[in-house]
Amino acid sequence: MAENVVMLILNQENVQLVDPHFRMGIITADPDDNKFVDCAFAAGADYLVSEDSHFQVLHDTPFPQLNLVTLDEFLATRLIQEQ
């Protein structure tokens, strides 16, 4: 069952499977969160969307340059782009 869910997600046109080759370890407060930063960087993501306060360190980190936004900010940006 879980395999079917993963395949459904991977088959979406806006999903890219990424195997990050970098383990930057930027988030020290919750190291488990680093996998999301690593994947966003490896995928060249336009945004990293999170409400988790541990990700705030990205605002003060010059590299990698990732656009950290809240869900509301992301949705507002998407609405502007669609107009």
C-alpha positions in Angstrom: 0.0 0.0 0.0 2.7 2.5 0.9 4.6 1.7 -2.3 1.4 2.6 -4.3 1.3 6.0 -2.5 5.0 6.7 -3.2 4.5 5.7 -6.9 1.4 8.0 -7.1 3.4 10.9 -5.8 6.5 10.2 -8.0 4.3 10.1 -11.1 3.0 13.6 -10.6 4.4 16.1 -13.2 5.5 18.6 -10.5 7.5 16.0 -8.6 11.2 15.3 -9.1 13.0 12.5 -7.4 16.3 13.8 -6.0 19.3 12.0 -4.5 21.2 14.8 -2.8 25.0 14.4 -2.9 25.5 17.1 -0.4 24.9 16.8 3.4 25.4 20.4 4.5 24.2 20.0 8.1 23.0 23.6 8.3 20.1 23.0 10.8 21.8 22.1 14.1 18.7 22.5 16.3 17.0 19.6 14.6 19.4 17.7 12.3 16.6 15.5 10.9 15.4 18.7 9.1 18.5 18.9 7.0 17.3 16.3 4.5 14.7 18.9 3.2 17.4 21.6 2.8 19.7 19.1 1.1 17.0 18.0 -1.3 15.8 21.6 -2.1 19.4 22.6 -2.9 20.1 19.5 -5.0 16.8 20.0 -6.9 17.4 23.7 -7.5 14.0 24.3 -5.9 12.5 27.8 -6.3 11.2 27.7 -2.7 11.5 25.7 0.5 8.1 26.0 2.1 8.0 25.4 5.9 6.4 26.7 9.1 9.1 25.0 11.2 11.2 27.6 13.1 14.3 25.5 12.7 14.5 26.5 9.1 14.8 30.2 10.0 18.6 29.7 10.1 18.4 29.7 6.2 17.7 33.5 6.3 21.2 34.0 7.9 23.0 31.5 5.7 24.7 32.9 2.6 25.1 29.4 1.1 23.0 27.6 -0.1 20.8 30.4 -1.3 17.3 29.0 -0.7 14.0 31.0 -0.7 12.4 30.0 2.6 8.8 31.0 2.8 5.8 30.1 4.9 2.8 28.4 3.3 0.8 31.6 3.2 3.7 33.4 1.5 4.0 30.7 -1.0 0.3 30.6 -1.8 0.3 34.4 -2.2 3.2 34.2 -4.6 1.5 31.5 -6.6 -1.7 33.5 -6.8 0.2 36.6 -8.1 2.0 34.5 -10.7 -1.3 33.0 -12.0 -2.9 36.5 -12.5 
